């Protein structure tokens, strides 16, 4: 069972990122080299119209992981694969749009 078990709204964003080293020479030719064999995935999970309790649970999880410091597991609902991920940065924003109703986005980066 995954550490992060909160279900996002659909749709959420999945991005695949490769790392390529490009060397440009004086005659404008380029040499390209792949730095990694496998891509790194990044996910943006959207949570809309969530209760205060939902927001506090996700916020407390974020605080427990110290932002991007600690990795954890998360199961992608699209492919049912469990990924090792971390938060993409050390800060997070939770928008209070009405009385005890919140919107927030959470971004993960796959840890390879």
C-alpha positions in Angstrom: 0.0 0.0 0.0 1.3 3.4 -0.9 2.4 6.0 1.6 0.4 8.8 -0.1 -3.1 7.4 -0.4 -5.1 10.5 -1.2 -7.0 10.4 -4.5 -6.7 13.4 -6.7 -9.3 14.8 -9.1 -9.2 13.7 -12.7 -7.5 14.8 -14.8 -4.1 15.2 -13.4 -0.9 15.9 -15.3 1.9 13.4 -16.0 5.1 14.6 -17.6 8.0 12.5 -18.9 11.4 14.1 -18.8 14.7 12.9 -20.4 18.1 14.4 -19.7 20.2 15.2 -22.9 23.6 16.8 -22.9 24.0 19.0 -26.0 27.5 20.3 -27.1 27.5 23.0 -29.7 30.7 23.5 -31.7 32.1 26.6 -33.4 30.8 25.5 -36.8 27.2 25.2 -35.3 27.1 21.5 -35.4 25.8 19.7 -32.3 26.7 16.5 -30.5 24.0 15.0 -28.4 24.3 12.4 -25.6 21.6 10.9 -23.4 22.6 11.2 -19.8 20.0 8.8 -18.3 18.7 5.6 -19.7 15.2 5.9 -18.3 13.0 9.0 -18.2 11.9 10.7 -14.9 8.2 11.2 -14.4 6.6 14.2 -12.8 3.1 14.4 -11.7 0.7 17.3 -10.8 -2.2 16.2 -8.7 -5.2 18.6 -8.5 -7.5 18.6 -5.5 -10.6 20.8 -5.9 -13.5 21.5 -3.4 -11.9 19.5 -0.6 -12.9 19.7 3.0 -10.7 21.2 5.7 -10.0 17.7 7.0 -8.8 16.6 3.6 -6.6 19.7 3.3 -5.1 19.2 6.8 -4.4 15.5 6.1 -2.4 16.3 2.9 -0.8 19.3 4.5 0.3 17.2 7.5 1.7 14.6 5.2 3.7 17.3 3.4 5.0 18.6 6.7 5.9 15.1 7.9 8.0 14.5 4.7 9.6 18.0 5.2 8.7 19.1 1.7 11.1 17.7 -0.9 13.4 16.1 1.7 11.9 12.6 2.1 10.7 10.2 -0.5 7.6 8.1 -0.3 5.5 5.8 -2.4 2.4 6.7 -4.5 0.3 4.6 -6.8 -0.6 6.3 -10.1 -4.4 5.7 -10.7 -3.8 5.7 -14.5 -1.5 2.7 -14.7 -1.8 1.3 -11.1 2.0 1.4 -10.8 3.6 2.3 -7.5 6.3 5.0 -7.9 8.9 6.3 -5.4 8.4 10.0 -5.4 9.1 13.2 -3.5 7.5 16.6 -3.4 8.9 18.9 -6.1 9.7 21.8 -3.7 9.8 22.7 0.0 6.7 24.9 -0.1 3.0 24.2 -0.8 -0.1 26.4 -1.1 -3.6 25.6 0.0 -6.3 28.0 -1.2 -9.3 28.6 1.0 -12.1 29.4 -1.5 -15.1 29.2 0.8 -15.8 28.3 4.4 -13.9 25.1 5.0 -13.6 24.4 1.2 -10.1 24.2 -0.3 -8.3 23.9 -3.6 -4.6 22.8 -3.9 -2.2 21.2 -6.3 0.5 18.8 -5.3 3.6 18.1 -7.5 5.7 14.9 -7.3 9.0 14.0 -9.0 9.9 10.4 -9.4 13.0 9.3 -7.5 15.1 7.0 -9.6 
